[in-house]
């Protein structure tokens, strides 16, 4: 597993100061905030969620495609031996891909679905950060639809992703007794 310093070094090496890294840092910081609240009730690997959240979009060093950046991040981190973080790069796309979708995007032929609480927190919080600012789930999905209207593969699956994100967010809120959107908004 990557340390915080190793994750920062990797992002710096591949992003070369690109503006999209502000989003990565905002997602990492917001994810750790939600993780710390959850850690009051259950065991959470806060070190992993911070590094995985920081690197979830590292594939943007190759492409800004809303799907393929996750594929490129998966390939890069897998090649470097960071399998857990690589899995998050692939599974954060649309809050998870089934085997057929993964295969269609050039990933190995199996499901890339977030399984652990840590793997689920990254895409949830990613959907609560627009660029580097907190937003609501509804606003973020509206923005994603608007910005990607020409990508039918992506847009056709956004309703499913939004429903998965909303369901998970409500589960977390039931557990912690607080609004996840509010936790993220007060950075």
Buried (B, 14 or more C-beta within 10 A) or exposed (E): EBEEEBBBEBBEEBBEEBEBBEBBBBBBBBBBBBBEBBEEEEEBBBBBBBBBBBBBBBBBBBBEBBBBBBBBBBBBBBEEEBEBBBBBBBBBBBBBBBBEBBEEBEBEEEBBBBEBBBBBBBBBBBBBBBEBEBBBBEBBBBEBBEEBEEBEEBBEBBEEBBEBBBEBBEEBBEBBEEEBBEBBBEE
